[in-house]
Amino acid sequence: MAKQRSKEGKITGINEIDFSQLSSISDAAKTLSSDASPTIPSRAKGAIITVEDNNLRMRDDGTAPTASIGHLLYVGDVVTYDSWSVPKLNWRQVLQQTKFIQAVASTTGNLMISWYD
């Protein structure tokens, strides 16, 4: 099913409610629920996350990734958790337990996050 767009180009029925950054991700796991600035908005049901400057690893099962375990994210990758394409699933709980670490020693990474309701 195609999404409808308004005159401004926005997808109708989907509201961006906030924007966050998660910075200086190193070898200590960081979460969206406590380390992003600002943290997950109370109305957020989905997110679009982009990897900005260094490769990262992530897990969304509540366990911290390691240097060799977890999804490898490259600079420019986009991770989407969206309740508009899977309408019966509210991604908030998954987003609260998602953790990130650096993928390459002695580097730090940054994420940009757009939150949606």
Residue pairs with C-beta under 8 A, 6 or more apart in sequence:
3 11
3 12
3 14
3 84
4 11
4 12
4 13
5 11
5 12
6 12
11 84
13 84
14 84
14 116
15 116
15 117
16 114
16 115
16 116
17 41
17 43
17 44
17 115
17 116
17 117
18 38
18 41
18 44
18 114
18 115
19 112
19 113
19 114
19 115
20 32
20 36
20 37
20 38
20 39
20 40
20 112
20 113
20 115
21 36
21 37
21 110
21 111
21 112
21 113
22 30
22 32
22 35
22 36
22 37
22 100
22 110
22 111
22 113
23 37
23 108
23 110
23 111
24 108
24 110
25 56
25 100
25 101
25 102
25 108
25 109
25 110
25 111
26 101
26 102
26 107
26 108
27 67
27 101
27 102
27 105
28 101
29 64
29 65
29 99
29 100
29 101
30 99
30 100
30 101
31 96
31 97
31 98
31 99
31 100
32 39
32 40
32 47
32 95
32 96
32 98
32 113
33 39
33 40
33 95
33 96
33 97
36 111
36 113
40 47
40 92
40 95
40 96
40 115
41 115
43 117
44 92
44 95
44 115
44 116
44 117
45 83
45 90
45 91
45 92
45 116
45 117
46 80
46 81
46 82
46 83
46 84
46 91
46 95
46 115
46 116
46 117
47 80
47 81
47 82
47 91
47 95
47 113
47 114
47 115
47 116
48 78
48 79
48 80
48 82
48 113
48 114
48 116
49 78
49 79
49 80
49 81
49 111
49 112
49 113
50 76
50 77
50 78
50 79
50 111
50 112
50 113
51 73
51 74
51 75
51 76
51 77
51 78
51 79
51 109
51 111
52 75
52 109
52 110
52 111
52 112
53 75
53 109
53 110
54 75
54 102
54 103
54 104
54 107
54 108
54 109
54 110
55 72
55 73
55 74
55 75
55 102
55 103
55 104
55 107
55 109
56 72
56 73
56 100
56 101
56 102
56 103
56 109
56 111
57 65
57 66
57 67
57 69
57 70
57 71
57 72
57 73
57 100
57 101
57 102
57 103
58 65
58 70
58 71
58 73
58 79
58 98
58 99
58 100
58 101
59 65
59 69
59 70
59 71
59 98
59 99
60 94
60 95
60 97
60 98
60 99
61 97
62 97
62 99
63 99
64 99
64 101
65 71
65 99
65 100
65 101
66 101
67 101
67 103
67 105
70 101
72 103
73 79
73 103
81 91
81 94
81 95
82 91
82 116
83 89
83 90
83 91
83 116
84 116
100 109
100 111
102 108
102 109
103 109
